[in-house]
Amino acid sequence: MNIPKEDASLFKKLYINNILDLALLLPKSIDDFTTSKEFKDGHFCTQEVVILSANFVQGTRLQGLCYCKNIDKKASFVIFNAKKWHLALLKVNSEHIFHAKLSFFNNNYQFINPKFIKNSGVFVPRYKINGVKDDVIQGLIQRYVNAKNLSSYSLDEKYISLLLMLHRYDKTSFDAFKNLDFYIRDLKFIEIFNFLRRLRLKKQVFKSYKISPFDINSWLLSLPFKLTNDQVKAINDIRSDLLSNEAKRRIIMGDVGCGKSIVILAAALLVYPRQAILMSPTTVLAKQLYEEAKKLLPNFVDILFLKGGKKEKGLDKKIKSANLLIGTQALIHLEKHNAVLVMVDEQHRFGSKQRQLVNDLSKQGDLSPHFLQFSATPIPRTLSMLQSELLSFSFIKELPFKKDIQTICLKEENFNELEKAIKREINNGNQVAIIYPLVEKSEALNYLSLNEAKAYWLSRYDGVYITHGKDKEKEQILEDFAKNGKILLATTVIEVGISLPRLSTIVIVGAERLGLASLHQLRGRVGRVGLKSYCYLYTKLKEFPNRLLEFSTCMDGFKIAELDLKNRLSGDLLDGSLQHGNEFKFFDFAKDESILSEAKEKLKHLYTKHF
């Protein structure tokens, strides 16, 4: 549909992408300017009046008497903080239309601060959007929200009728707005249907390189451990993608410690002798994966670890011949690679532009590599259902071994008990991490910062290592701590992926300040090899928040993602990665999975021409 430039700019200003978005733009309230048939104390009243008298009394208070033509009665009126123009306007015998709340005062009905309106007998929507007048929005809706335009979205007739009725602004629609809960399920369906439709419009299909998957069965049998059913299923999903003529995009989502690393290596081996590339968020994680690859992949696989910094001699030739390239975001700056499979570990740590740049490096003409994203941060089921319009999902929920982690909510007065536990673990040859909310002191925070607290630990213990997110030496410090340390003082820099097999205890200071997903990631740093471990949620609050108590009894990252959803909003999935904030007015991620399923099913049965 061709929309005039002036209206298109209004669409943009109102954050509206299509006519259905506009139809879902409902007013915050509606003024009923229909003429009242009687006076009711405490109710709003609209009347055509003739002014009988008007005078200032007690400074800026203006009082007067009027005759109400519609019901043939007299009433008084009062305007507080009146201006001179009020008196000039309210001349004796002048006629106006008053809209105001009535009060029965001194045996007479009185209009309180009456609003002067142009027309009676109408309902006026109030959208209350800064920078755009209500009548401008109403005009936009009248021009575009009609049966013809709405039917182009393949909505059922009942949904079209509902939207048209709500925007009629008559007695029926006014009553409907007063009882909007009755229609809320239909509005939720329309909203999520519209969102899914927009997602499908964004989906781009590219041809893939022709790949004959390498037979990895004998390699899988040779591994020193048995894969879980979920790991096997994820590998089979990847194998199916590689056989497609379409470049596939898949997210492998697993809980903390689910063993996604072996799935990464299996995927790389499946494309042998072609090239795979793996981008990891930090050098520590990239090196960790490189060491695993060297240890577990067959000797005939040429693995290259790419470091950032100065380019070494003959590197271009090595890059060209390697079967598996592993590195950090420095991979973005490669001039070329030959990967038919691009993998990103901990994909949420990279921006969408960074991921796309790596992917684009191996495009040749209309051919694109398959794309795998790995994440150990589960998301709620409803979000994965939404994103499945653009991506395929594989879930790894089974763990290779049972984790034995006790989560303990701890108040400030129990610090002595905590210190006893720390000493016990150190004496047993285990390691402890204490996570502080900030590096430097903050007046707004009721907790010690990392720099304020370090003196206490350094004076009482040896083997104390300290690092944080902005520390340029953090990766080396973490490596040194893994080998020689006893206590690590840090911020959330250790949240994702780092393997510390002797780490048995983590203390999270000010735990109530973090989301449950972050807490789960931090807790996932302990008990990595089945070691009996402890996670202390340390707070200065008088009472433990319910969400921390719920978290302490749950080890399932997918269930925790659902709990986390109760405490935050969904974010904009179309225009970027998941963020706080909610672009949905009606749809609720935590409650409306059945409506989402219904909308997805409806889209499946629509003709391709609609998209």
C-alpha positions, 0 to 999 in steps of 0.5 A, spaced: 500 500 500 502 506 498 502 511 504 503 518 503 509 521 505 506 525 511 502 519 513 508 515 513 512 520 517 506 519 522 507 511 522 514 512 524 513 517 530 508 512 533 512 506 532 507 503 527 510 498 522 503 496 518 495 497 518 494 492 523 499 496 528 495 502 527 488 498 528 491 495 535 493 503 537 487 504 542 486 510 546 488 510 553 481 513 555 474 515 551 470 522 553 463 521 553 460 527 550 453 525 549 448 529 552 446 527 559 438 526 560 439 528 568 443 530 573 447 525 578 451 527 583 459 525 582 458 523 575 460 527 568 455 531 565 454 534 558 449 540 557 448 545 552 448 551 557 446 559 556 449 563 561 445 567 566 451 570 571 458 570 572 463 573 577 469 573 580 469 571 587 475 570 592 480 572 587 481 567 582 475 563 583 469 564 578 462 562 579 456 563 575 449 560 574 447 557 567 440 554 564 441 547 561 437 547 555 436 539 554 433 538 561 430 545 562 433 546 569 438 551 572 445 549 575 451 553 578 458 552 575 465 554 578 472 555 575 478 555 580 484 559 578 480 562 572 483 567 568 480 574 565 478 570 558 474 566 562 469 572 564 470 575 557 467 568 554 462 567 559 458 573 558 450 573 560 446 570 554 452 567 551 451 559 549 456 554 550 457 546 551 459 544 558 462 537 560 464 537 567 463 532 574 457 534 577 457 536 585 450 537 589 452 543 593 447 548 597 441 544 594 443 545 587 447 542 582 454 545 580 459 544 574 466 543 577 471 546 572 467 545 566 470 543 559 468 547 553 467 543 548 465 544 540 460 538 539 456 534 544 453 527 542 460 524 540 465 520 543 472 522 543 478 518 544 484 520 548 491 517 546 495 521 550 501 520 546 506 526 546 508 530 540 501 527 536 494 530 537 489 526 539 485 528 532 491 527 528 491 520 530 484 519 530 484 521 523 490 516 521 485 511 523 479 513 520 483 513 513 487 506 514 483 502 519 477 499 514 475 492 512 479 492 506 485 493 509 484 489 515 482 483 510 489 483 507 492 480 513 488 474 512 485 475 519 478 471 521 472 476 520 471 476 528 477 479 529 476 484 523 469 486 526 472 487 533 477 492 531 472 496 527 467 496 532 473 499 537 474 504 533 467 506 531 467 511 537 459 510 539 456 507 545 457 500 543 465 501 542 465 506 549 461 500 553 466 495 550 472 499 552 469 499 559 469 492 559 475 490 555 477 484 559 472 481 555 475 482 548 482 481 551 484 474 548 482 476 541 486 482 542 492 478 544 491 473 538 491 479 533 497 482 536 501 476 536 499 474 529 501 480 527 508 480 530 509 473 527 507 475 520 512 481 521 517 476 523 516 471 517 517 477 512 524 479 515 526 471 514 531 471 508 532 464 504 539 463 501 542 457 498 547 453 501 554 450 499 553 443 497 555 438 503 556 431 504 556 430 511 562 426 514 561 419 517 562 421 525 559 415 528 566 411 529 569 417 532 563 418 537 564 411 539 571 412 540 570 418 545 572 417 553 564 418 555 557 417 552 553 422 549 546 424 552 540 423 548 539 430 547 546 431 545 545 426 539 539 429 537 542 436 536 548 433 532 542 429 528 539 436 527 545 439 525 546 433 520 539 434 517 541 442 516 547 440 512 543 436 507 539 442 505 540 446 499 537 452 504 543 455 508 540 454 515 540 458 522 540 454 528 540 455 535 543 449 540 540 451 547 543 448 553 543 448 560 549 450 564 554 444 564 550 440 558 556 439 554 555 443 548 562 443 547 562 436 544 556 438 539 560 444 537 566 439 535 561 434 532 558 439 527 565 441 525 567 434 524 561 433 520 563 438 514 570 435 514 574 436 509 570 442 508 572 448 513 568 450 519 569 456 523 568 458 531 567 464 534 568 465 542 566 471 546 573 471 550 580 468 549 580 464 555 573 460 552 576 460 545 583 457 548 579 452 552 575 450 546 581 449 542 584 445 547 578 440 547 578 440 539 586 438 539 584 433 545 578 430 542 578 431 534 581 426 530 588 427 528 587 428 521 583 435 522 587 441 521 585 446 527 587 453 527 587 457 533 587 465 531 589 470 536 588 477 535 594 482 534 600 482 530 599 477 523 604 472 523 607 469 517 604 465 512 597 465 516 593 466 510 595 459 507 594 456 514 587 459 514 585 457 507 587 450 509 585 449 516 578 445 517 577 448 523 578 455 525 577 457 532 578 465 535 574 471 538 571 476 535 578 478 531 575 473 526 571 479 523 577 482 521 579 476 516 579 478 509 576 471 507 575 464 509 572 458 506 567 456 511 561 452 509 559 452 517 559 458 521 558 457 529 558 462 534 559 460 542 555 464 547 551 467 541 548 473 546 555 475 548 555 478 540 551 483 537 547 481 531 552 485 527 558 482 529 555 475 528 552 477 521 559 480 519 563 473 520 557 469 517 558 474 511 565 473 510 564 466 506 559 468 502 560 467 495 555 469 490 548 467 492 551 461 496 551 462 504 554 458 510 550 454 515 549 458 521 550 455 528 549 459 535 550 456 541 548 458 548 548 456 555 543 461 557 536 458 556 530 462 554 523 461 556 519 457 551 514 462 548 521 466 546 523 460 543 517 459 539 517 466 537 524 466 534 523 459 531 519 463 525 526 465 523 531 460 526 531 452 528 532 450 535 535 444 538 535 443 546 540 440 550 536 439 557 540 432 559 546 433 563 552 428 562 552 427 570 548 429 576 550 436 579 550 436 586 550 444 588 546 446 594 544 453 593 543 457 600 540 464 601 544 468 606 543 474 611 549 479 613 548 476 620 550 469 618 557 471 615 561 467 620 558 461 618 560 463 611 567 464 612 567 457 616 564 454 610 570 457 605 575 455 610 573 448 610 573 448 602 580 451 601 582 446 606 579 440 602 583 443 596 577 446 593 577 453 590 572 459 592 569 465 588 566 471 591 562 475 586 562 483 588 556 487 584 561 493 583 569 494 582 569 501 585 565 504 591 558 507 590 554 511 595 548 508 591 549 501 593 549 498 600 555 493 599 562 493 599 565 494 592 571 489 590 576 494 591 573 496 598 573 488 600 579 486 597 583 488 603 579 483 608 581 477 604 588 479 602 590 480 609 587 473 612 588 468 606 593 466 601 592 464 594 587 470 593 586 472 585 582 479 583 580 481 577 574 484 573 571 486 566 575 492 565 581 488 567 586 487 561 589 482 565 583 478 567 584 472 562 591 471 564 589 472 572 583 467 571 588 462 568 593 463 573 587 462 579 585 455 575 592 452 576 594 455 583 589 460 586 584 459 593 580 465 592 577 469 586 575 476 588 571 478 581 565 481 578 560 477 573 566 476 569 566 469 570 559 468 568 559 464 562 563 458 560 569 458 564 571 451 566 574 451 573 574 444 575 576 445 583 571 451 584 566 448 589 563 454 592 561 461 589 558 467 593 554 472 590 554 479 594 547 482 593 544 477 589 537 480 589 540 485 584 541 480 579 536 477 574 535 469 575 539 467 569 545 471 571 545 467 578 544 461 574 550 462 570 554 464 576 552 458 579 554 454 573 561 455 575 561 450 580 560 443 580 563 442 573 565 435 574 560 433 579 564 436 585 559 437 591 558 444 591 555 450 594 552 457 591 551 462 597 546 468 595 548 473 600 544 479 601 543 485 606 535 485 606 531 483 612 527 478 608 529 474 602 525 475 596 521 470 593 524 469 587 531 468 590 527 462 595 524 459 588 531 460 585 534 456 591 530 450 590 531 449 582 537 447 578 533 447 571 535 453 567 529 452 563 524 453 569 529 458 571 528 462 565 520 461 566 521 464 573 525 470 570 520 472 565 515 473 571 520 479 573 522 482 567 519 484 560 520 481 553 524 486 549 524 487 542 525 481 538 524 484 531 529 490 531 535 487 535 537 482 541 532 480 547 532 487 551 528 489 557 522 493 555 516 490 552 513 492 545 507 488 547 500 491 549 496 485 550 500 479 549 503 476 556 509 472 555 509 468 561 501 466 560 499 466 553 503 460 550 496 457 548 495 463 544 502 463 541 501 456 539 494 458 536 497 464 532 503 459 529 498 454 527 494 459 523 500 462 519 502 455 517 495 454 514 495 461 510 497 461 503 505 463 501 502 469 497 500 472 503 507 473 505 
